[in-house]
């Protein structure tokens, strides 16, 4: 039971991070809350990479 609560808390955290990056839907058009934790984690990693690249380019210019 406790691991389910931890998973839900992690899912809420990842969704809030994605919303901070202005991501409101999954690639297939579903709402974030409809995605699995694994799907959300993958999207979160991709967005963090995208943001890191953006910052790196801005530092060069």
N, C-alpha and C positions, 0 to 999 in steps of 0.2 A: 504493500500500500504506500509506503514511504517513497519508494522509487517512482511511483506514478506521480506523486506530488512534486518530486524533484524534476521530473520530465516536463510537467506542466509549467513549473516556474521557469525552466530553461526556455521552453517554447515562448512564453510571454516575454522573456528578456530578448530573445532573438527577434521576435516580431517588433518590439520597441526599437531595437537597433535598426532594423530594416526601415521602419517608418522614419527614423532620423535621417536615413540616407534617401528619403523620399521614394521608397519602393513600397507600393501599396498592393501589388498583385503578384502572383506567381507567373512564370513565363507562359503558362497555358491559360491565363485569364482568371484562375481561381483566386479567391480572397486569401490573404496570408493565413488566417485562422483555419482554413480548410486543408492546409498543407501538413505533411508529417514533419516531425522534428528533423529528420534527416534531410528532407527537401529544403526546409528553412535554413538549416545549418549550411548547406551547400550554397544556397543563394547568398547568405550572409558572408561567407568566405569570398565569393566572387565580387560582392560589392566592396568589401574591404580592400581587395586587390585593386579594384578599379579606382577607389579613392586614393590609395597609396601611389598609384601611377600618376594620377592627376597632380598630387602634391609634388612628386618628383619632377614632373615636367614644369610646373610652375617655379620650382627652385632653379631650374636650368635657365629659364627665360629671364 
